[in-house]
Amino acid sequence: MGYGAMRITGDGIWGPPADHDEAIRVLRRAVELGVDFIDTADSYGPAVSEELIVEALHPYPNGLVIATKAGLTRPGPGRWEPDGRPEHLRAACEDSLRRLRLEQIPLYQLHRIDPQVPVDATIGELVRLREEGKIRHIGLSEVSADQLYEVRAMVDVVSVQNRFNLTDRRWTEVLEVCEADGLAFIPWAPIGGGDVGAAHDALDDIARAHDTSHHAVALAWLLGRSPAMLPIPGTGSVAHLEDNVAAAALDLTDDERARLDTLA
């Protein structure tokens, strides 16, 4: 189970969190619970999420992987615009290195493919950043299977971060490619913004049977869906974090999984 650090920012993923101290506690508690993969982006805040990660966790414990992303700009709260220009990606990467106090970013993900910029120009800059040692691995986000194949013809890709959860499985084909080829699949919105499956009797029944939450059941279903799966539920609450991480130990029966499979 990973942790997505988008929700430790302010409303609209803009500015500082309402409770700074709780955000710091969440990050530290995640590591205490054994989380060793934290996903963030320069656009979360912007910059706020990365700055909080450093404040809470630097110097980083051995084995902790901090992945960040670039390719979106923020005109204002709740607003996101793609920017895949090489000069933007380079500046964003160097800013993230500085903010995160890293010599090399373990996993650098392209937040979106910018339709206004040739793909080879965008990917070519990521390749150069990797060759310079500023990033170790390249990941993609919100791509189709065809786009994934196109980019992989240019460079090795180790992960894909697409929206995927119990009731939204539009990217099943991409998940299957990741599973077949040994790529990590990192589902964002793994609990659908907090409302996944809220109206379904099956989820109610299964959560009650295990004395747990809807969110934990949804995350346990994801973890059992594929060996490529690395969920990154995000929260600004320690209590919610602990519930999310506990889902990794939740053992659903075959019958329960079959019921949940019908909710797509």
C-alpha positions as CSV (number, residue, x, y, z in Angstrom):
1,M,0.0,0.0,0.0
2,G,1.4,3.4,-1.0
3,Y,0.3,6.9,0.0
4,G,-0.8,9.6,-2.3
5,A,0.2,13.1,-1.0
6,M,-2.3,15.2,-2.9
7,R,-4.8,15.6,-0.1
8,I,-2.3,17.2,2.4
9,T,-2.8,20.5,0.5
10,G,-5.6,23.1,0.8
11,D,-9.0,23.2,-0.9
12,G,-8.8,22.7,-4.6
13,I,-5.4,21.2,-4.1
14,W,-4.2,24.7,-3.7
15,G,-2.2,26.3,-1.0
16,P,-1.3,24.9,2.5
17,P,-3.5,22.5,4.4
18,A,-6.0,23.7,6.9
19,D,-4.2,21.7,9.6
20,H,-0.4,21.8,9.0
21,D,0.5,19.7,12.0
22,E,-2.0,16.9,11.1
23,A,-0.5,16.8,7.6
24,I,3.0,16.3,9.1
25,R,1.6,13.6,11.4
26,V,0.0,11.8,8.5
27,L,3.3,11.6,6.6
28,R,5.2,10.3,9.5
29,R,2.6,7.9,10.5
30,A,2.5,6.4,7.0
31,V,6.2,5.6,7.2
32,E,5.7,4.1,10.7
33,L,3.0,1.8,9.3
34,G,5.4,0.5,6.7
35,V,4.4,2.6,3.7
36,D,7.5,2.8,1.5
37,F,6.1,4.5,-1.6
38,I,4.8,8.1,-1.5
39,D,3.4,9.7,-4.6
40,T,3.3,13.4,-5.1
41,A,3.6,16.1,-7.8
42,D,5.0,19.6,-8.3
43,S,1.4,20.7,-9.1
44,Y,0.0,19.7,-5.7
45,G,-0.2,23.0,-4.0
46,P,1.6,23.8,-6.2
47,A,4.9,22.8,-4.5
48,V,3.1,22.5,-1.1
49,S,3.0,18.7,-1.0
50,E,6.7,18.3,-1.8
51,E,7.6,20.8,0.8
52,L,5.6,19.0,3.5
53,I,7.2,15.7,2.6
54,V,10.6,17.2,3.2
55,E,9.6,18.8,6.4
56,A,8.1,15.6,7.8
57,L,10.5,13.0,6.5
58,H,13.9,14.4,5.5
59,P,16.4,12.8,5.9
60,Y,14.5,10.0,4.4
61,P,14.6,6.5,5.8
62,N,16.3,3.8,3.8
63,G,13.9,2.1,1.3
64,L,11.5,5.0,1.1
65,V,10.6,5.8,-2.6
66,I,9.3,9.2,-3.3
67,A,7.8,9.5,-6.7
68,T,6.8,12.9,-8.2
69,K,5.2,14.1,-11.4
70,A,5.3,17.0,-13.9
71,G,3.3,18.0,-16.9
72,L,0.5,20.1,-15.4
73,T,0.4,23.8,-14.5
74,R,-2.0,25.4,-12.0
75,P,-3.8,28.6,-13.0
76,G,-5.8,28.5,-9.8
77,P,-7.6,26.2,-7.3
78,G,-9.2,23.1,-8.9
79,R,-7.7,24.1,-12.3
80,W,-5.2,22.0,-14.2
81,E,-3.6,22.6,-17.6
82,P,-1.2,20.2,-19.4
83,D,2.3,21.5,-20.3
84,G,4.6,19.0,-21.9
85,R,7.1,21.4,-23.3
86,P,10.7,20.2,-22.8
87,E,11.7,23.4,-21.1
88,H,8.8,23.2,-18.6
89,L,9.6,19.6,-17.7
90,R,13.3,20.4,-17.2
91,A,12.5,23.3,-14.9
92,A,9.9,21.3,-13.0
93,C,12.3,18.4,-12.5
94,E,15.1,20.7,-11.2
95,D,12.6,22.4,-8.9
96,S,11.4,19.1,-7.5
97,L,14.9,17.9,-6.9
98,R,15.7,21.1,-5.0
99,R,12.4,21.0,-2.9
100,L,12.6,17.3,-2.1
101,R,16.4,17.5,-1.4
102,L,17.1,14.6,-3.6
103,E,20.1,14.0,-5.8
104,Q,18.0,11.8,-8.1
105,I,14.2,11.3,-8.3
106,P,13.5,7.5,-8.1
107,L,10.4,7.7,-10.3
108,Y,9.4,10.7,-12.4
109,Q,6.0,10.5,-13.9
110,L,4.5,12.5,-16.8
111,H,1.3,13.8,-15.4
112,R,-0.4,14.0,-18.8
113,I,0.5,13.8,-22.5
114,D,0.1,17.3,-23.8
115,P,-1.9,17.2,-27.1
116,Q,-0.2,20.5,-28.1
117,V,3.3,19.2,-27.9
118,P,4.8,16.3,-30.0
119,V,5.1,13.2,-27.9
120,D,8.7,12.6,-29.0
121,A,9.7,16.1,-27.8
122,T,8.1,15.5,-24.4
123,I,9.5,12.0,-23.9
124,G,12.9,13.1,-25.4
125,E,13.4,15.5,-22.5
126,L,12.6,12.9,-19.9
127,V,15.1,10.6,-21.6
128,R,17.7,13.4,-21.4
129,L,16.9,14.0,-17.7
130,R,17.4,10.3,-17.1
131,E,20.7,10.2,-19.0
132,E,21.9,13.1,-16.8
133,G,21.1,11.1,-13.7
134,K,18.4,13.5,-12.5
135,I,15.7,10.8,-12.6
136,R,16.1,7.0,-12.3
137,H,12.9,5.7,-13.8
138,I,10.1,7.1,-16.0
139,G,6.4,6.6,-15.4
140,L,3.2,7.8,-17.2
141,S,-0.2,8.9,-16.1
142,E,-3.7,8.9,-17.7
143,V,-2.6,7.1,-20.9
144,S,-4.4,4.6,-23.1
145,A,-2.9,1.3,-24.1
146,D,-2.0,2.8,-27.5
147,Q,-0.2,5.7,-26.0
148,L,1.6,3.4,-23.6
149,Y,2.9,1.3,-26.5
150,E,3.9,4.5,-28.4
151,V,6.0,5.8,-25.5
152,R,7.5,2.5,-24.7
153,A,8.8,2.4,-28.3
154,M,10.9,5.4,-27.3
155,V,11.9,4.6,-23.7
156,D,11.5,2.1,-21.0
157,V,8.5,2.8,-18.8
158,V,8.2,1.2,-15.3
159,S,4.8,2.4,-14.2
160,V,1.4,3.8,-15.2
161,Q,-0.8,5.9,-13.0
162,N,-4.4,5.9,-14.2
163,R,-7.7,6.4,-12.5
164,F,-9.0,2.9,-11.4
165,N,-11.2,1.8,-8.6
166,L,-14.0,-0.6,-7.6
167,T,-16.6,1.2,-9.8
168,D,-14.5,2.9,-12.4
169,R,-12.5,0.3,-14.5
170,R,-12.3,2.1,-17.8
171,W,-8.5,1.4,-17.9
172,T,-8.7,-2.3,-17.5
173,E,-6.8,-2.8,-20.8
174,V,-3.9,-0.7,-19.5
175,L,-3.8,-2.7,-16.3
176,E,-3.6,-5.9,-18.3
177,V,-0.7,-4.6,-20.3
178,C,1.1,-3.6,-17.1
179,E,0.4,-7.0,-15.6
180,A,1.6,-8.9,-18.7
181,D,4.8,-6.8,-19.1
182,G,5.8,-6.3,-15.5
183,L,5.0,-2.6,-15.1
184,A,3.5,-1.2,-11.9
185,F,-0.1,0.0,-12.1
186,I,-0.7,2.9,-9.7
187,P,-4.5,3.6,-9.5
188,W,-5.2,7.1,-8.5
189,A,-8.6,7.8,-6.9
190,P,-8.5,4.2,-5.6
191,I,-11.6,5.0,-3.4
192,G,-13.2,7.3,-6.0
193,G,-12.7,10.5,-4.0
194,G,-14.2,8.8,-1.0
195,D,-17.6,7.8,-2.4
196,V,-16.7,4.6,-4.2
197,G,-19.5,2.1,-4.1
198,A,-21.4,4.0,-1.4
199,A,-24.8,3.0,-2.6
200,H,-24.2,-0.7,-3.1
201,D,-25.6,-3.3,-0.8
202,A,-22.7,-5.7,-1.5
203,L,-20.2,-3.2,-0.1
204,D,-22.4,-2.6,2.9
205,D,-22.6,-6.4,3.6
206,I,-18.9,-7.1,3.1
207,A,-17.8,-4.1,5.3
208,R,-20.2,-5.2,8.0
209,A,-19.0,-8.9,7.8
210,H,-15.4,-7.8,8.3
211,D,-16.2,-5.0,10.8
212,T,-14.4,-2.4,8.6
213,S,-15.1,0.5,6.3
214,H,-16.2,0.7,2.7
215,H,-12.9,2.3,1.9
216,A,-10.9,-0.6,3.3
217,V,-13.0,-3.2,1.4
218,A,-12.5,-1.2,-1.9
219,L,-8.7,-1.1,-1.3
220,A,-8.6,-4.8,-0.4
221,W,-10.4,-5.5,-3.6
222,L,-7.9,-3.5,-5.6
223,L,-4.9,-5.2,-4.0
224,G,-6.3,-8.6,-4.9
225,R,-7.2,-7.5,-8.4
226,S,-3.7,-7.8,-9.9
227,P,-0.1,-8.3,-8.7
228,A,0.8,-5.1,-10.6
229,M,-1.5,-3.0,-8.4
230,L,0.0,-0.3,-6.1
231,P,-2.9,1.7,-4.6
232,I,-2.1,5.2,-3.3
233,P,-5.0,6.3,-1.2
234,G,-4.6,9.9,0.0
235,T,-5.9,11.6,3.1
236,G,-5.1,14.4,5.4
237,S,-6.3,12.5,8.5
238,V,-4.2,10.0,10.6
239,A,-7.4,8.0,11.4
240,H,-8.3,7.6,7.7
241,L,-4.7,6.7,6.9
242,E,-4.7,3.9,9.5
243,D,-7.9,2.6,8.1
244,N,-6.6,2.6,4.6
245,V,-3.3,0.9,5.4
246,A,-5.1,-1.8,7.4
247,A,-6.9,-2.8,4.2
248,A,-3.6,-4.5,3.1
249,A,-4.4,-7.2,5.8
250,L,-8.0,-7.6,4.9
251,D,-8.6,-11.1,3.4
252,L,-11.7,-11.1,1.2
253,T,-13.3,-14.4,0.3
254,D,-13.8,-15.6,-3.3
255,D,-17.5,-15.0,-3.0
256,E,-17.1,-11.5,-1.7
257,R,-14.7,-10.7,-4.5
258,A,-17.2,-12.1,-7.0
259,R,-19.9,-9.8,-5.6
260,L,-17.6,-6.8,-5.8
261,D,-16.6,-7.6,-9.4
262,T,-20.1,-6.9,-10.5
263,L,-20.0,-3.3,-9.3
264,A,-18.1,-1.8,-12.2
